[in-house]
Amino acid sequence: MGIGDKLNNAAEKAAGKAKEATGKATDDRDLQAEGRADQTTASAKQAGENVKDVFRG
């Protein structure tokens, strides 16, 4: 996995956490769900990149 991919995934996950926290603070369940979805997407991308690394190495 390239360093750029790692940074992008980490940034996406952090943005998802921020959305979720904002949703909790404002009692916006849709925003909370969107934040959790963003985190899940970032984690899935990272897992896919890790699998690629295993087969490359």
Secondary structure by P-SEA (a helix, b strand, c coil): ccaaaaaaaaaaaaaaaaaaaaaaaaccaaaaaaaaaaaaaaaaaaaaaaaaaaaac
